[in-house]
Amino acid sequence: MVKTKKPTSNQSAKNLPDLQLQIDTLTDRLNRSLADYSNLEKRIESQRQFFVTLATTSIITKMIEVLDDLQLTYQHLSDPGLKIAIDKFVSILKSEGVEEIVATDKEFDPSIMDCLQIDKGKDNHVVCVKKPGYKLNGHVIRPSQVVVGKSDPITN
């Protein structure tokens, strides 16, 4: 059996600053590693949310196209059963965070509206909505397609 030499109290006192430096260095590395891990978790969650939103937006956009067709059909048929189905469809979309962009009689806003044509009406205000726009959780997924008014559309 090999005997190890015990350090004297004088040697221990000399090593104390070195040991404290090692502890401080390792503590700093641990804290940085924990911060890096926390940042990684946040980045992964952010990316996951992005992909979920991307997939949801794609599906919702397709569902809105079906809603457009149902509403157009209702304009021609005026069937009460179809109206109930449309209302339920709209209710489901709202529960998923979809909201229609209100554009009629509003000032034209190119960030949420597309101008299809200019017609006689109040300057720079929406005269009529050709196709409603929608937001998903506050983000525009389809701008409203509108007719914008101008006091004299022929000369301007």
N, C-alpha and C positions, 0 to 999 in steps of 0.2 A: 504494500500500500504506500502510495506517494503522499508525503505530507506537504501541505501547502503552507506557505508562510503567511501568517496573519499580518495585515498592515498595521502599523503602529498608528496611534491617534494623530501623530504629526503628519504621517503620509496621507491619512484620510482627510485631514484639513487642507492639504495641498491639492487633492483631487476634487474637492468640493466645487470650486468654480468651473472646472472642466465638466463635471457631472451636471451642474446646473445649466451650462451652455448646451449640452446634449439634450437635456430635458426640454429646454426652450426651443431648440431646433426641431425636435420630434413633435412637440406640441404644435408648432407653427405648421409643419408639414401635414399633421393630422387635420388641423383646421382648414387648410387649403384644400385638402382632399375631400373633406365634408362639404365645403362650398362648391367644389367642382361637381360633386355627385348631385347636390341639390340643383345646380344649374342644369345638369344633364336631365334630371327628372322633369324639370320645367320645360325644357326644350322638347323632350319626347312627348309630353302632354300637349304642348302647343301644336306639334306636328300631327298628333293623333286627331286633335280637334279640327285642324285644317282639312285632313282627309275625310273626316266625318262630314264636315260642312260641304266639301266638294261633292261627295256622293249624294248628300241630301239635296243640294242645289240642283244637281242633274235630274234627280227623280221628281222634285217639286216642279221644275220647269216643264217636264213632260206632262205632269198632271194639270198644270195651268193651261197647256194647249188643249187638253181634253175638256177642261172647264169652258174655254172659249167656244169650242164646238157645241157643247151642251147649251150654253147661253144663246148662241146664234140659232140653234134649233128651237129653243123656247120662244124666241122672238117671232118665229114663223108659226109655231103650233099652239102656243099658250096652253099647254097641257098642265093641269094642277099637279099631277104625279111627278112630272119632270121638274117642276118648280121645287117640290119637296126634296127631290134628289139633288138638285143644284144647291139648295140651301144647306143640306147635310154635307155636301162636298166642300162648300165654302167654310163651314164650321170646322171641318177636319183640318183644312189648310190653316185656318186661324190658330187652331190648337197647336200646330207645328211651327208657329212663328211667322206665318205668311200674312202680310197685310197689303191691301190694295193701295196704290198711290192715288190720292185724291188730286185731280188735276183741273177739273172743270172750274172755270172762272178764276183760276189762280194765275199768277204771273208765271210766264214761261221760265223754266229752270232746266237748262241743258244737262245738268247732272242727273236728273231723274226723268227727263222727257226727251222724245225725239220729235222734231217738227216735220210733219209730212207735207204740209202745205200752209200757205198764208192766205187768209180770207179777210173779208171786211169784218171789223170788230174792234174792240178796245185794244189799243196799242200794246203789244207784247203780252197779251193775256190769252189764255186757252179759250178758244171758241167752242170746240167740241173734242171729245176723246174718241178716236177711231178704235184704239185697242188699249185696254187698261194696263197699267204697269204694276209691278209687284215688288215688294221688299221681303227678304227673308232675314229675320232677326236684325232688322235695321239696315241691311245691305241690299242695294238694288240688284235684283236678278233679271228684271226685264223693265226697261223704261217705258213709260206711257207714250203711245204714239198719238200725237195731237195735231189739231189745226190751230194755228196761232193767228190772232187778230192783228190787223193793221188798219189805221183809219182810212187810208186810200191805197189798197194793195196794187193798183194798176200803175200809178205814177212813182211809187217808192220802190 
